[in-house]
Amino acid sequence: MKKLRHVLGISGGKDSAALAIYMRNKFPDIDIEYYTSDTGKELDETYRLVENLEGYLGKKIVRLKAFEDSPEAPFDHKLKSLGGFLPSQRFRWCTKTLKLDVFERFVGDDPVISYVGIRHDEAREGYISKKDNIQSIFPFRRNIWSEDVINKLLAPANLNEVISCLERVIDSSKQDRFKHLLKSTTSLTFTREKKLDRLFDLGVPDFNYLVFNFLQSTAYPLSKCDSFPLLDKVDVQIREDVFKILEDSGVGIPGYYKEIDFEVNGKKSSYCRSRSGCYFCFYQQKIEWVWLYEQHPDKFKLAMEYEKDGYTWNDDLSLGELIQPERIVAIKEEYIKRSARTKKGSSGLLVDILEDSEAEGCASCFI
């Protein structure tokens, strides 16, 4: 029987870095393999974060690279094979080829638990491998289980089996309440999400032990374990906690999250980058492109050089057009207006405003 592996990917973003620190401190007995998928086009701050993490963890972070035999950076090698066809939100070949494929080659056919840094205050699932030997766990959330596991647990066809598991692992004083909820039919007013919340309200560890026992009869990687330390976990981590973990550890917050002041037509504001990823990532907002142009002009120039033969990073304008002085002024003014509107319904943190207003993006790059 193959040994169960525990892996955690470092994207260069705050959440995956904080998760690595969290897991080392909370669950030191889990032998985690850390890895990062290097496209060759990350910001320098990303590489420094990986180095700082290695020092803190006392463990090597494995660098995964696509096209290892190529003298070119992985991104450039793939781009050339596609005739200069740049990735976009509709055609995210960069994520699949440079991040996901190399990860799945790294784990091979071994049974794997993959720890993912999606926080409790995020309403998304992220990348879930379609390979049966890879199971995702979300330690920052109250619900550590992936959507596919929850769907299987709550499927009406599995109710009798789940009840049997419940009777084995949950205290008799709570069993009737668990059974009542598990048998309850969802509706427009009693949604699946409400049902799940009610089950967790009865006791997070109780629910986790129920899921774990249920998984023993499946092919999920955790079926190969007699125990799992995260079953008793009750704490959750949100964005503020992530920054605190990074600061308290001494690893530090990546420089691109730090706000930089600017002024336009007498109006003051600040900008930063909202997430990690390649410096030319097409998920960037226009204000982030302006940030790159003003704070990393060398990287911006390199990003411009990729725009040729009709291919551009943005659908509506080229980078050359974006950095025209009047365009930069317009982008900054619009950003200031949007920030003022968004602050009314958010934490007011700049990184929140940027993240809340953009598409989800590629979890494997940004988390």
N, C-alpha and C positions, 0 to 999 in steps of 0.2 A: 504494500500500500504506500502511495506517495505521501510524503510529509506535507502537512498543511502549511502554506506560507502566508505571512502577514506583510502587506506592502502598503506604502503611503507615498503618493506622488507629490513632489514639490514643484508647483507651477512658477514660483517666484512671486506669487501674490501673498497677501497678508494672512488669508484664512488657512491655506495649506501649511504655511510656516508655523502659525500658531498651533495648528493641530499636531504637528510633529512635536512641538514643545509640550503640549498638553498630554499627549500619549506617553511621552518619556517620563513625565512627572507623575501622572496618575496611574499608569499601568506599566511600570518598568520591567515587569516579568514577561511581557509580550515581546518576542524577538522580531522587531519590525525591520524590513528592508526598505530603505528610502531610495527614491529614484527621481530624476528630473529628465524631461524630454527636451533636448536642446535643438532648437531650429537653426542656431547660428545667428539669429537676428534679434536677440533679446537686448534690452537696455543693460548698461553696465551695472546698474543698481540690482538687477536680478541676479547677476553672477556673484555680486558681493553678498547678497542675502544667502545664497546657497553656501558660500564659504563660511559665513558667520554661523549658519545652522550646523554645519559639520563640526565646528569648534564646540558648540554647545552640546550637541548630541553625543559627541565623542565617537562618531560613526561616519563612515564614508557614505556619501550620497552618490549613487550610481548614475553616471551620465549616459543617457540613451540617445543614440543618434541614428536617424535613417541614412541609408546610403553611406555606410561607414568607409567603404573603399574609395569613395569619390574625393578628389582634392577640393571640391567646392563645398560651401556650406549646404546643409540639407535642403534648405528652402530654395537656394539657387539651382541646385541639381534638379529638383522636381519642376521648378518653373521652366527651365530650359527644355525639359522633356515635353512640356505642354505648349511650347511655342510662345512663351511669354504671357499666357493666359493667367491673369492675376486672380487670386481667390476673392470671394465675396460672400455676403450673407446667404446668397442662394447656392453658391458653389464653394463650400468650405473644404476644399481638398487639402488645405494646409493642416487642419485639425486631424483629419482622418489619417493622412500619410505620415505626418511628422510627429503626431502625439499618440493617437489611439493605436495605430498599427504597430508602432515600436513597443508600446506597452504590452500589447497582447503577445508579441514575440518574446518579450522579456519573461513573461510568466509561463508561456508555453501551455502545456496541458496539465500543469500542476494545480491542485486545489488551492485557491487563493482567497483570502479575505482582503479586500481593498478598502482602506479607510479614506473617507471623503470629507473635506472640510466645509460642507454646506452648513450654515449656522441655523440656530433655532428661529431667528427672525427673518429667514428667507423662505419664500413659498416656491421652491423649485426642487427638482430631483437631481438634475445634472446628468452626466454620462453614466449609463448603465450598460455594461458589456452584455452582448448577446450570447457570450460563451458560457456554457453551463458550469464551468470550473471556476468562474470568478463571481464572488458575492460581495456586494457593496454594503458597508456599514457607515453610519453617520453619527459619530460620537458627540458632536456639538448639539444635536437635537434631542428633544424628549423622545421622539420616535426614531430610534436608531436603525430601523429596518427600511429596506427599499420597498418601493411601490409594488413590485412583483410578489414579494413575500407577503405583504399585507393583503393583496388581492387573493392570494391562494388561501390564506388563513380565513378570510371572511367569505369565501365562496360557499354558497349554500350546499353544494355537493360535498364539502368537507366538514360540515357542521358536526356530524356524529363523531368523527375522528377528533375534532378540536375539543368537544365536550369530554371525550375520554382522556385527552391530555390534561385538560383542566382539572379533572378529578384526581389526577396523579400528583400535580405540582402546586395547586392553590389551596390554601387553608380552607377548611370546610365552612368556616364562618363567612367567607366571601363567595363561595361557589354559586349560590343562588343568584346573586346580583350579576356575576359574570355570565351565567347561563341566560339570564333574562335579556341582557344586552346582546349577546351573541345571536340569540334567536329572534331579536327584534328586526322587523323589516324596515328598510330605509324608505324615505319618502321625500317630497319636496320640503317638508318642514323638519324632518329628522334625516338629515343627509348622512352620507357615509362618513364625512369628516366629523360630524357631531357624534356619531356612533363611536368612532375611533377615540375621540377626545374623552368620552364618557368611560370607555374601557381603561384609558390611561389614568383617569381620575380615581379609579378604584385602586390603583397602585401600579406605578411604573415597573418596579421589579417583578411584581406578580405577572403583569402582562408579558414582560420580557421572558420570564421562565416558561410561560405558556407557549410563546412563539418558538423558543429554543427547543422545547420538548416536541412540538409539532414538526419541526424541521428534521428531527432525528429519523423520520420515516421517508425523507425526501433525498434527492441527490445533491442538495446544496452543500457547499464545502463545510459549513458548520455542523453538518450531520456527522462529520468525522471527529468532532470534539466531545469529550465527556463534560466539559465545563467551558464557560466563557466569562472572563472578568467583567465585561461591560454590562452584564445582566443586572447588576445591582446599582448601576449608575443612575443618579436622579438629577444631577446638575445639568444645566443647559448653558450655552455660550452664545452671546449676541455680539454685534459689531464692537461695542465698547469693550467687551471682555477680550476680544481678539487683540485690540490695540494694547490693552493692559498686559496681556500675556507676553507680547513681543517686547514691550518696554521693560517689564519686570525681569525678564530673562537676560537682558543685555544684548539680545540679538538685534533689537532695534527695528524700527519701521522703515520699509524701503523708501528711499528719498523721493520717489515720484508721487507719494501720497501727501507730501508736505505742501501746504498751501503757500503760494507765492502771490504777493500783492501786485495789482496793476491798476492803472488809471486811464480812463478814456473819456474825453470831453467833460472833464471835471467830475466824473463818476468813478468811485473806487470799488474794487472788488478783489477777488483772488481766484486763482485757478490751480489745478493740479491734474494729475492723471488718475483716473478712477480705478484702474486695475492693471494687472501685469499683462504679459503677452508681448508679441513682437512689437518693435517700435513703430512699424507701419500698419498695425492691425486695422482692418477696415471697420471694426466695431467702434472705433474712436468717434466721439462727437467732434464737431468742427472746432469747438473751443479747445479740445485736447490736441488737435492738429496745430492750432495756434501756439499752444503750450510747447509742443515739440519744436516748432519753428523758432520760438524765442529762447527756449531753454537748452535745446539740443540741435542747433542749426546744422551740425555735421550729419546727424541722423536724418534730419528732414531732407537735406540735399540728397542723401542716398535713397530715401523713399521716393523722391521726385524722379530719380534716374530709372526707376522701374516702370514709370508711366510712359508707354510708347505703343505705337501701332493701334491706337484707339483704346487701350486698356488704362483705366484710372482706378484709384482706390475708392473714390466716392462716385456714386451714380450720376450726380448732378453737376460736378465741376472737377477740374483737375487741381492738383496741388499748386501749380503755377498760378491758376486763377484765384485760389483760396488765399494766397499770401499777398495779393494786391492790397495796398494800404487802405483803400476805402472798404474793401471786403473784410479786412481784419477788424476795422472799427465797427462795422455792422455786426460781425459775429460777436464781438465783445459786448456791444450794447444789448443785443438780443439775449445773450447769456445772462447779463445783469438783470434784465426784466424777468426772465424765466426763473432765475434764482430767487428773486423777491417773491414771485408767486408760489414757488415750491416750498419755500421756507415755512409758509403758513401751515402746511400740512405734514411737515417732516421734522426731523431732529434739528435741522438747521446746519448740520455739518456738511461741508462742501462735498466730501466724498459720497455722502448719502444722496445729495442732490444730483450728482453726476450719475450714480448707479441707478437711482430710482427712475431716471428719465430715459434710459436706453434699453435696448433689447437685451435679452438674457445673455446672449453670446455663447461662447464655447466654454463650458464648465471646466474642461480639462486644461484650458489655457489660463483661466482667470482665477480660479478658486484659491 
